[in-house]
Amino acid sequence: MATYENIRTKTGIVGTAITIFRLVSLAADGQMDHTAATAEPHGVACESVSTVGAAFPYALPDSGTVKVEASAAIAVGAQLEAAADGKVVTASGGVPVGVAMSAASADGEIIEVQLHVDKLA
């Protein structure tokens, strides 16, 4: 499992392949998928799992930070929202999900994020 600070985890059921360090949301079928662009996440995947129906852990931050994959360059201190496939991007009108505690210079980089606990579904 990935390393996080001050978090608790829950177990979800894979609806579509899940990639570590990406935001996840509960779908209408009760399974977890990557969070869609500008949508509200339920947590961050702690491991990658490709088997539909398999269990996987996801992080629910209490007062700590998590690592999340960026979808573009992000500055330290930027407000973030979900981008496509559960990555994060600088907020531009979607549901705010957290603040960048480290920077990303390109798509695919892993950054540290302080998630807005009160905003998570």
C-alpha positions, 0 to 999 in steps of 0.5 A, a space after each residue: 500500500 502507498 504511504 499516506 499521513 494521518 488517514 484512514 482507509 475503507 474497502 471498495 469494490 472495483 467497478 472499472 480498473 482502478 489506478 493507484 494515486 487516483 480519486 475514486 467515487 462510488 457509482 450507482 451500481 455500488 462499485 468504485 470507479 475513477 472520479 469523473 472530471 469536476 465530480 466529487 470524490 469519495 477517496 484516493 486509491 491506495 493500490 492499482 486493481 484491474 479485476 472487476 469485483 475485486 476489493 481494494 483499499 482507498 484513503 479517506 483523509 482525516 487531517 493529513 495528506 495523500 498522494 494524487 496523480 496530476 493531469 497537468 502542471 500544478 503550482 504549490 497552493 493551487 486549489 484542485 478539482 477532479 480531472 479525467 480518470 481520477 487525476 487532479 487539475 487546478 480548479 476551474 469551476 468543478 467541485 474543489 477537492 483539495 490544495 496542492 502541497 507540492 507541484 507538478 510540471 506535467 501530466 502523470 506526476 504524483 503530488 502531495 495533496 491536502 484534501 478538503 475532508 468536508 467536501 468529500 462525499 
